[in-house]
Amino acid sequence: MRKLFDNLPAGKIHTDAVTPREKWLGYLIGPAGALLLNAVLATYLNVYYTDVLNLTPLWGGMFLTIFPIVSKIIDAITNVYMGYVIDRTRTKEGKARPWLLVSAPLVTITAILLFTVPESNETVKALWIMISYNLFYSFAYTIFNMSHNLMVPLSTRDTTARGGLSVFNQITTIMMSGILVALVFPMVIMPMIGVDKSKWITLMTILSIAALPLTLMEYFFTKERVTEEKAYAGEESNLSLGEQMKIIFTDKYMLLMYAYFLIYTTGTVFKNLALVYYCNYVLGTYNDGVTQMLVSVIGGIPMGIGIFAVWPLARRFGKRNVTMIGFILYAIGSLVCWLFSMNLVMVLIGQFIKNIGGLPCAYVFMALFADCLDHLEWKSDNRVDGAAMSIYNIIAVAMVGIVTGVFNWMLALAGYVAPISVNSLSEASAYLTANGLTPQLALDTLKPAADGVYTVAMQQSANANWAITFAFVGLEVFTGILLAGILFFVDVEKRVDKEQAEIKARREQA
């Protein structure tokens, strides 16, 4: 490992305190490329598989159910290994940051491979999808995500500065990615590309290439001050993986945080997967350019307000307390959406309430997780950041695979019918008649794309619409209540200042 990183380029941040340049370039702009790419994939990769490649019927509907779950088993293994590797990485630039440098080209290349599925028989397509999916998620994005997520916990011990970095980090995910995915994509991009595979490939290639220089920027404009403490003291952790896991899984706060993240991720992944389908078939019409934009943007306005409000509230009332109360609002907003799932005005109101409730979780979670990592160090006198983050990432990736498989199984079971792409309305009429299908909109109201191709969406069954609605707005009624209950027991921040002082005293004594 040392030889791999012998000649690392030096970072641009050298101060002992967090600087504005670090916040803006390292934590706001730097991660934007990879996080935007991931946000687009989270919302649209499954749509590409079901609507563009038309894979829902493949292997009797089981391919899109089983392959994401199996892939995440591989992903879980690579996450554990990556966490172990990070904890044993020793360089002058830190232990996690060097891996950002490695991930930059890998993320770009493997993301492009996700969409360049060859026109061939079903077996070749299935193999390409399984290999490219695992190259991206189990390899390239695992390296990026593990190292990126450790930047806030390893940046500083100053809880105020760390909280500010957590907010900046989430602005990128919530605002920059959110605006593009929620506003530009449904209004402009999706109506333009429809189900045209070549257009999808062009779009995703551009996004993938854009991630490369931005990830490099994150490397150059971040700094691991906590890692440097141990380097100055001449300390190196040689704990085995089993010893690291024992430290993690015998601590009640880490167990509670993992349970919290498991439930939150499950609800969020279902929601993200169902968003496009819900707006296309339940609340609006296929790629109408308005419904998804309104649901995402109007509901997401609180996220913009939260940039200025959430951290002052968290400092005054506590990160745990503000987040716990927020999840009660989260459940109420979800319930409003569920009860009035076909009423656009009520859904927008519900989304607004829900996202106000989700503000603390979105902006301060990583700061609360960092408090737990400091507590582990105080308790065991060892930093196990990589191992702890590997479990965090395993939960994230495993639930993406499991939930994607379950969601696709729900669609197949409910009889979901993908849209078709045709060159003329007469061709569409013949296809519909031959297959006994009903178009969502009358054929004579459809307009072709610039290349003359028509996209015809089908009217979905009541069962399919119920499954989509539950996934998007129903499930999070229950997850919001559970999350508030779990957070009641996470009181780690009450003792973090005292524990950090004791850690500092140990360092000075050493």
N, C-alpha and C positions, 0 to 999 in steps of 0.2 A: 504493500500500500504506500509506503514511503516513497518508493521509486516512481510510482505513478504520479505523485504530486511533488516531485523534487523541484521542478521549475515553474511553480505556480506564479502567474502575474500578481503583483501586489494590488491589494484593494486601495480605494481612494479615501477611506475613512480611517483616521488615525487618532481621533480625540477620545478622551475617557468618558465624556458625556455625549448623549445622543444629540445630533445636529439636525437643523432643518433640511440641509441637503440630503442627509441620510433618510429622513422621513419621506421626502418628496420623490427622490430618485430610486432609493432602495426598496421602499415599502409601498409606495403608491404607483409609480410608473413602471418600475422594473418587472413586477409580477404580472402586469396587465396582459401581456401577450399570451402566456401559457394559461392564465386563469380565464381569459376570454375564450380561448380555444376549448378549454374544458367545459365552460358554460354552454357553448354552442353544442358540443357533443352530448352533454347531459340532456339537452332539450331535443336535439334533432337527429342524433345518430340512430336512435330506434325508429324514428320516422323514415330515415333513409333506408333502413332495412325493410320496414313493412310496406312503405308506399312507393319507393323508387325501385328497389330490388325485388319487391313483392315476395318476401320470404315467409310470410305468415303461414302459408299452406305447406311449407317444406317439411318433409318427414312427418306428414300428418299433423302439422302444427307444433311438433315437439322440438324442432331445431332451435327456434328463438326462445323456447322455454328452458332447454337444458344447457345449451352452450354458454350462456352468460354465467350460470351457476358454477359449471365446471371450471370456467376460466378464472373465476374468483378464488377457487381453491389454490390455483397456481399463484395468483396475485397475493394471497395471504402468506404463502411460503416466502415469496420474494420480499414482502414487507418485513417479515421477521428477520430475514437475512440482512436486508438493507439497514435495519435498525442496529443490528449487531456490528455491521461493518462501520457505520458512522461512529459508534461509541469507541471503536478502535482506530479511527483515523486520527493521525497526529501530523498536523502541518502548521506552518507559521500563519496560515490564513484561517485556521479553525478546523473543526471536524465535520461540519455540515456544509459550509459554504463551498468547498471545493467540488462537491457533488452537483451544485448548481451549474458549474462550468461544464461538467460532463453531460448533464441532462440537456443542455441547450440544443445541440444538433440532433440528439436522439429523438427528442419530442417532435421536432420539425419533420424528420424523415418518416417516423412511424405513423404520424397523424395523416400524412399524405397517403400512405399505404392503406389506411382504413377505408378510403373511398375509391381507390383505383382497383376495384374488384373486376377481374377479367370477364368478358362475355364468353362463357363456356358452359359446360354441363353443371348440374346441381352439385355434384361431388367436389368439383374444382372450386366452385364458388364458396361452398361450405368450408373447405380447407383454408382458402385464402382469408376468409372472414375470421376463422378461429386463430390463425397464425398472426394476422395483422392486429387483431384485437388484443392479443396477449403481448405482442411486441410493444404496443403502445401502453396499455394499462399495467401489465405485470412487470414491465421492464423500464421503459423510458419515463413514463409519468410517475411511477413509483419513486424513481430516483429524484425527480424534481420535487414531488409533493412532500416527501420525507424531509428533504433539506430545507425547502421553503417554509414548511410549518414549524421548523425548529428555530427560525430566525428570531421570532419574537421572544420565546423563552430564553434564548442564549444571548440576546442583545444587551441586556443590562439587568441589574438587580433592583434598580429604581422602579418601584411599582407604578409611580405616576408616569414616568417616561415609557415604561413598558405598556401601560394602558393606552397611551397615545399612539404608540406604534401599532397596537392591535387595531385601533380605530382606523388608522391610515391603511393598514393591510386589508381591512374589510371594505373600505371605500372602493378599492379596485374591484373586488368581487361583486359588490352590491350595486354600485353606481355605474362604473364604466362598463362592466360586462352586462349588467342589468339593462342599461339604456339601449345598448346595441341589440341584445338578444330579445328584449321585450318590446322595443319600439321599432328599430330599423328592420329587423328580420321579418316580423309579420306584416309590416306596412309596405315595405319596399322589396326586400330580397325574395321572400317566399313566393309572392305572386309572380315574380320575374322568372324564377328557376323552376317552379312547379315540380314535376317529377322527371325532369330532364337530367339524366345522369352526368353528362358532360359538363353541364353548368354547375352541378354540385361539386364535381372534382375541381373545377377552376376556382370556385369560391373557397373551398377548404384548403387548397394549395396556397392561396394568398394568405389566409389566416395562419396557416402553419409556418410559413416563411417569416411572417411578421413577429412570431413568438421568439425567434432566435436572438436578434439583437437586444430585445427587451430583457430576456432572461440573463444575458451577459451583463446588462446594466444592474440587475439585482445582485449579481455576484460582486461587482466592483464597488457598489455603494451600500454595503452592509458590513457589520463588524460583530464578532462573537466575543464580547467582553467577559461573559461568564466562563467561557472555555479558557480564555487567557489567564484567569485567576489561577486555575489549576496548573497551567503551564508554568506560570511564575513560581508557584510553590513546589514545582518538580513532582507533582502528583500525576500518576497514571492509573486508571482503573483497569484491573485485569480480571474483573469478575467474569465468570462463565455466564452463558446465556441463561442457564437454570438459576443461578444466583440472582441475576438481574430480575428474572420473572418472579422469584420469591419476594424480592423487595417490593415489586409493583403490586402483586396480587395478595399481599398481606396487609395492604393499606386500605382503610375503608374509604378514604377520599377518592383514591384512584378507581376503586370499584364503582363508586357512585357516579363518577364522571364518565366512566365507560358505559354504564347502564344508561345514563342520560344521553350520551352521544349515539348509542345504538337506537334508542327510541326516536330521537330527533331525526337521525339520518333515514330511518325507515319511512317516516311520514314525508320527509322532504323529497326523497327519491320518487315515491309514488306520485307526489304532486308534480314534480318536474316532468316525469314521463307522461302524465295525463294531460298536462296543460294544453298542448297543441290539439290533441284529440277532443278535449272538452270544448275548446273555443271553435273548433271546426264543425262539430256535430251536435253538441248539446245546446250551447249558448248562441252560437253564430253559424255561419256557413263556411265552407272550405276556403281557406286562404282569402277571406273577404278583406283583409288588410286593416280591419278596424277592431274587431272583437278582442283578439289576443292583445293588441296594443293597449286597449282600454283596461282590460283586466290586469295586465302586468304593470302598466305605468300609473294608472290612477290608484291601484292598490299599493304600488310601490313608492308613492310620494312620501310616506312617512320615513322611508329609508334615507331620503335626502335630508329631512328635518333632523333625523337622528344623529347626523354627523356632529351637530352642534349641541344637542341636548343630552345624549345618552351618557357620555363620560362624566359630565358634571353631576348628573343624578347618581351614577354609580359610585362616584367618590363620596357623595354626601350620605347616601343610604346603604351603600354596599353593593358590590357586583352581584352577589347571590340574591339579595332581597329584590333588587330591581328586576333581575331576570325572572325570578319566581312569579312576581306580580304580573310581569309581561306575558307569561304563558297562560295566565287565567284569561287575559284579554284575547290571546291567540285562539284559545278554545271557543270563546264567545263569537269572535269574528268568523271562525270556520263554521260554527253552527248556523249563523245567519246565511252564509253562502249555501249550506246544504239544504236548509228549509226552503230557500227560494232559488233553487239551482238554475231555473230557466228565466229568471227575471234579471236582466242586465243591471238595472239600477240597484237592486238589493245585493246582487253579487259584488258590485263595486263598493258598496258601503261595507259589506262584510270583509272584503279584502283590505280595505283601508283600516278597519279596526284590527284585523288580524296582523297586519304588518306593523302597526304601532306596538302591539304586544311582542312582536318578534325582534324589535330593535335591540334590546339589551343582549339577547342571545347572539345576534349577528355581529355586534361590535365588540363585546367584551369577553366572549367565551375563551379566546386564546389567552387573555390575561389571567383569567381564573384558572385555566389549565396550568399556566406557568407558576401560579402560586402553589399548586399541588406538586409540581416538580421540585420547587424549593423545599416544600415540606418533606418530600422523599429524601432529599439530600440531607436535611437536618436530622431526619430519623435514622438514616443508614450511613451517613458520611460518604455517600457516593452519588455521582451524577449518573443517572440511567436514562438520559433524554432520548437517545436513539431507540432503546428498547421500548420505552413508554410510548413514544410516537409511533412505533411500528404497530402496537396494539390499536392505537387510535386510527391509523390508516387501514389496518385490517378490517376494522368495523366499517369504515367508510366504503372500502372497495367490495367487501363481502356483501354488504347490504345492497350496493348498486347491482351486483350480479344476481342476488337472490330476488330482489324486488323486480328487476327487469324481467327475469324469468317468470315470476308469478304474474306480473302485469300482462306479459305477452300470452301466457296461458289463459288468463281471464278474457283477453280479446278473442283468442281462438275459440274458447269454449262458448263465448257469447255470440260468435258468428260475425266478427268484424270483417268488413269488406273494404279492401284498399281501393283508392281511386285508379282510374286508367288514363292513359295518354293516347289520343287518337288524332288522326290528320283531318278528319271531317266529321260533321255531325251525323251524316248517314252511317258512317262506320261505327259511331258511338251507339246509334239506335239499333243497329244490327247486333252489336255485342250485348246490349242490355236485354234485348228480346231473347237471344239465344241462351242467356244465363239466368233469365227470370229476375233481373235486378231493377231497382227503381232509383233513378238519379235523385240526388238531393235537390237540385234545381232543374227546372224545365230546360231542355236542351236548347231551345231557341233563345234563351236568355244568356247563354254562355258566350264569352268572347275569347278568341284565340290569343296566344302569346305572340310576341313579335315575330317568331319563326313560323307562325301559322298553326301551331300544335294546340289542341284543346285538352284541358285536364277536366275529367268528369268524376266528381265525387259521388259516392253512393249514400242513400238514406240508410242509416244504421238501425238495427233492431232495438226494441225497448231494453232488452237484456244488455246489449253492448253499451247503450247510453247510461244505464244504471251503473255498470262496472266502471266506466270512465268517470262518472260523477263522484262515486264513492272514493275512488283513488285520488281525485283532485281536491275535493272539499270535505268529504265525510270523515276520512280516517284521522285527520288532524284535530278533530274535536276531542278524540280520545287521547291522542299523544300529548296534546297541550296540557290536559289534566294530569297525566302521569308525570310529565316533566316538572310541573310545579311541585308535585309531591316529593320527587327525588331531591330537588334542590333545597328543600326544607332542611335536609340533613347535611348539606355541604357548607360548613361554617369555617372553612380553612383560613379565609382571609382575616379572621379575628386574631389569629396568632402568627400571621406571616411576618410581621415586622419584628417580633421578638425572636422568631426562628432565624430570620436573616441576620440579626445582630449576633446570635450565637454562632452561626456559620462564619461570619466575619472574624469573630474572636478566635475561633479554631484556626483560621488561616493565619492570623497574626501570630498566634502561639507557635504554629508550625514553622 
